[in-house]
Amino acid sequence: MLIFLKDNKLFTYHDLKFFCKNIPEDYVLIPLRTSERLYGFISISMITFEDLQDTFISILYHLTIALENTLLYEYTEKLSTIDPLTGVFNKRKFDEILENEIKRAQRFKHPLSILFIDIDHFKNINDLYGHIVGDSFLKEVALFLLRNTRSIDSIGRLGGEEFACILPETDLASAYNVGEKMRVKWNTEKHIIPIDIEKRIGTLSIGIANFPVHTENPKELLILADDALYMAKEERDKVFIYSKDYNKDLI
């Protein structure tokens, strides 16, 4: 029987007492560990262990090394896909997810919308409060987006103060409602620094594009959402859907 520790959790005395109580008396509990970490335990029949002690020690050694390599790979993979400051997906991973979601939307003939979100006058925040507060504000935006989207949605930081949300199975009207609710809710919540709604400092501008209404190409969809964001930022604290003539009455 194998017993693994999750997320480097430490066994308490009661945990050990429970495991010892629930294995037969003629079994031994052997740790799977390196010099730096305990990964778990393996329970083996005492008779079997005594007969094949050298073999088991070799197996346990290689199993521990394999576990360590697997965890190292997972950690490295996570570092390569997550934005280290905000904890949301980085641009490379976000682009990969978007491409896969577009393929899925094509296969099942479902709509998909993308929101581009930018913090209005973010430079003013850095200038007034410093970059440490600015970084904390970016983290706050990321957490806000995670709280106000579904589990099937994907959030990414594309660079600077610009974020994006992939909304699978979401048409334009629904995407607009999501964006507008985000904008309004953000303005009513308390933040690490007070946002200035009148001067549009710290508010959110949002641009929206949709598959298949605007394009079926992932890269083009990003460009069109960015174009819509550009128009939203012209007025600040607005939500815009992409349009060739940028008619404001889109909904």
Buried (B, 14 or more C-beta within 10 A) or exposed (E): EEBEBEEEEEBEEEEEEEBEEEBEEEBBBBEBBEEEEBBBBBBBEEEBBEEEEEEBEEEBEEBBEEBBEEEEEEEEEEEEBBBEEBEBBBBEBBBBBBEEBBEEBEEEEBBBBBBBBBBBBBEBBBEEBEEEBBEBBBBBBBBBBBEBBEEEBBBBBBEEBBBBBBBBBBBBEBBBEBBBEBBEEBBEEEBBBEBBBEEBBBBBBBBBBBBBBBBEEBEEBBBBBBBBBBBBBEEBBBBBBBBEEBEEEBE
